[in-house]
């Protein structure tokens, strides 16, 4: 008889736990999506625009963007300078330039001069 009472008590406990668990609302359905504040929306927009930027470049862009400034021109100018550097280096390497000739070539190439060939 004692075994029957234990079994009955355990069954009742599980039944109560099941009812309680079923009555608990799920987190995903309990809270509807909240409207973003202006600052949160600005953060989301700036974050999307900063895709591909890393390190200090991203930090500077995000700072300016969140303040309301437009840093779209500055990072692209910086990227353009990096691209120029890569292109000029590749050209100097293909032409096998060294020493003063390379320095002169790189200087005029990075300035965007058309007379970049020695």
N, C-alpha and C positions, 0 to 999 in steps of 0.2 A: 504494500500500500504506500509506503514511503517513496518508492520509486515512481509510482503514478503521480504523486503530488509534485515531485521534482520535475517530472516531464511536463506536467500541466503548467507549472510556474515558468519553466523555460520557454514553452510554447507561447505563453501569454506575453513574456518579455519580448520575444521575437516579433510577435504580432504588433505590439505597441511600437517597437522600434521601426517596423516597416511602415506603419501608418504615419508616424512622425516624419520619417525620411521622405515619404511621398508628398507630404503636405508642405515641405520646405521648398520655397521657390528657387529656381535655378538663377545663378548670377547673371547669365546672359539675357534672360527674359525679364529680370526684375527691374533693371535700370535702363530706361530708354536713352538713346544717344542725346547728350547734352549739346546745346548750341555752343560753338566756340566763341571766345571773346575776340576782340579785334587783335590783341597781341598774339593769341594762339594761332589765329588765322595767318597773321604776318609771318610767324615762325614757320608754319607749314609751307607757305609760299616761298619763303627764302630758302628753306631746306631743299625744296624741289629744284630751285634755281642753282643751288650750290652742288648739285650732283656732279661728280667727277673732280671736284676740287679737293685738295688734301692739305693738311698741315696749316702753315701760316697763311697761305693763300685763302683757304676756306675760312679760317678764323677772321681774317680781315674783311672778307666778303660778307660773312654773317653779321659782323659788327655793324658795318655800314648799312646793310640791307635792313636790319632790325631798327636802326635809327631813322629809317625812311629814306636814306640816300640811295642813289643808284650807282652801284659800283660795276655795272655791266661793262663799261668801257675799259676800266683799269685792268681787270683780270685778262680781258681779251688782248689788251696791248701787251701785257706781260707774256701771255702765251705766244703772241706774235713774235716778241723778242726772242723767246726760247726757240721758236721754230726757225727764225733767222739764223740764230747761233748754230743750230744743227745743220742747216743747209749750207751755211758758209764753211763750217768745219768739214763737211763732206766734200764740198768743192775744192777746198784747199788740200785735202788729202788726195783727191783724184789727180790734182795737178802736181802733187808731190812737192808742195812749197815748204820751205824751211827758213828759219831765221828771219831776217829783215823783210824778205819778200812775203813770207807768210803774214807777218805782222801788218804790213802795208795792205795786203789783200784783205785780211780780216777786218781791218779798220774801215776800209772803203765799202766792203760788202755789208757790214753791220749798219753802216750809215745809210745804205740803200743806194749808193752811187752806182751808176750803170757802168762806169769805167773801173770795175772791180778786178779786171784781169791785168796782171803785171806785164 
